[in-house]
Amino acid sequence: CEGINTDIRNGIAHGRFNIDPKTQKIIFYPKANNKVYHYDIQLIDMCYLTVINFLHIIEFNLFLEELKKHK
């Protein structure tokens, strides 16, 4: 499963995004000083990606715990 891509991460990091509450669309502007290029995603899809990333973090943590056992 894919996680949160670089367009979303850059848009969040630069604080450059808009949310339309009527359509529940999030518009990210990942490139500095560029309001033309944007990445759009629905809120429900963003929630799904957040859950996927959380599962990856849990999986990585379990992997590290297994490595500690074999030290």
C-alpha positions, 0 to 999 in steps of 0.5 A: 500500500502506498503512503503519503506521497511527497506532494502531500508532505511538502504541502503540509510542511510548507503550510500550503493547502486549502480545504473545501468543507463542501466537497471535502477536497484537500488541495495541496500546493507542494512547490514553493512560490507556485500556486498553479501546480497542486495535488488534490485528494478527498478527505476520506482518501487522506484518512485512509493514507494516514491509517496506512502510514500508522500501520507501517509505523507499527510494523516497523516498531514490531520489526525493531522489537524482533531485532532486539530479541536477536541481539 
